[in-house]
Amino acid sequence: MSVTSVRLQPEIENPLEKLAIKLDRSKNYLINQAIKEFLARKSLEESRWKDTLVALDSVQANDLIEERSVGEWLESWGTENELKPPKI
């Protein structure tokens, strides 16, 4: 594990100290958890953006499924006559 020095502003340091005491955790633990959650969120945002670009490419290529087909498929879920997913 590496060591990184971080200068915290008082408006972050003071609540962090109080939270560490309240949760009986170290400030190091809380900072690591916050960074881990931040990185996970950023990764998810990047993944969603890539999916969006793929979807936009599909629209530009006119690779679309009619809303009616999707609606009929969804309505069939859980019935005896469940339909297969619509395809392009």
C-alpha positions in Angstrom: 0.0 0.0 0.0 1.4 3.4 -0.9 1.2 6.6 1.1 -0.3 9.8 -0.3 -0.3 13.1 1.5 -3.5 15.2 1.2 -4.1 18.7 2.6 -7.6 19.0 3.8 -9.4 22.3 4.1 -10.9 23.0 7.6 -14.4 22.7 6.3 -13.6 19.1 5.3 -11.2 18.2 8.1 -13.5 19.1 11.0 -16.5 17.1 9.9 -14.3 14.2 8.8 -12.7 14.1 12.3 -16.2 14.1 13.9 -17.4 11.4 11.6 -14.4 9.3 12.3 -15.0 9.5 16.0 -18.7 8.8 15.7 -18.2 5.8 13.5 -15.1 4.6 15.4 -13.2 4.5 12.2 -9.9 6.2 11.2 -9.9 9.2 8.9 -7.8 7.1 6.6 -10.5 4.5 6.3 -13.2 7.1 5.6 -11.1 8.9 3.0 -10.3 5.5 1.3 -14.0 4.6 1.3 -15.0 8.0 -0.2 -12.3 7.7 -2.9 -13.4 4.2 -3.7 -17.1 5.3 -4.1 -16.0 8.3 -6.2 -14.0 6.1 -8.6 -16.8 3.5 -8.8 -19.3 6.4 -9.8 -16.9 7.8 -12.4 -16.4 4.3 -13.8 -20.2 3.8 -14.1 -20.6 7.3 -15.7 -17.9 6.3 -18.3 -19.6 3.0 -19.0 -23.0 4.7 -19.4 -21.4 7.3 -21.7 -19.9 4.5 -23.9 -23.3 2.8 -24.0 -24.9 6.1 -25.1 -22.4 6.5 -27.9 -23.1 3.0 -29.1 -26.9 3.8 -29.0 -26.4 7.0 -30.9 -24.4 5.1 -33.6 -27.3 2.6 -33.8 -29.8 5.4 -34.3 -27.7 7.0 -37.0 -27.3 3.6 -38.7 -31.1 3.3 -38.5 -30.7 0.0 -36.5 -33.9 0.5 -34.5 -36.7 -1.5 -33.0 -40.3 -0.2 -33.3 -41.8 0.9 -29.9 -44.9 -1.2 -30.7 -42.7 -4.4 -30.9 -41.0 -3.7 -27.6 -44.4 -3.0 -26.0 -45.9 -6.2 -27.2 -42.9 -8.1 -26.0 -43.1 -6.5 -22.6 -46.8 -7.1 -22.3 -46.2 -10.8 -23.0 -43.9 -11.3 -20.0 -45.2 -13.9 -17.6 -47.9 -15.1 -19.8 -48.3 -18.5 -21.5 -47.6 -16.8 -24.9 -44.4 -15.0 -23.9 -42.8 -13.5 -27.0 -39.1 -13.6 -27.9 -37.3 -10.3 -27.7 -37.7 -8.2 -30.8 -34.7 -8.1 -33.1 -33.4 -5.4 -35.5 
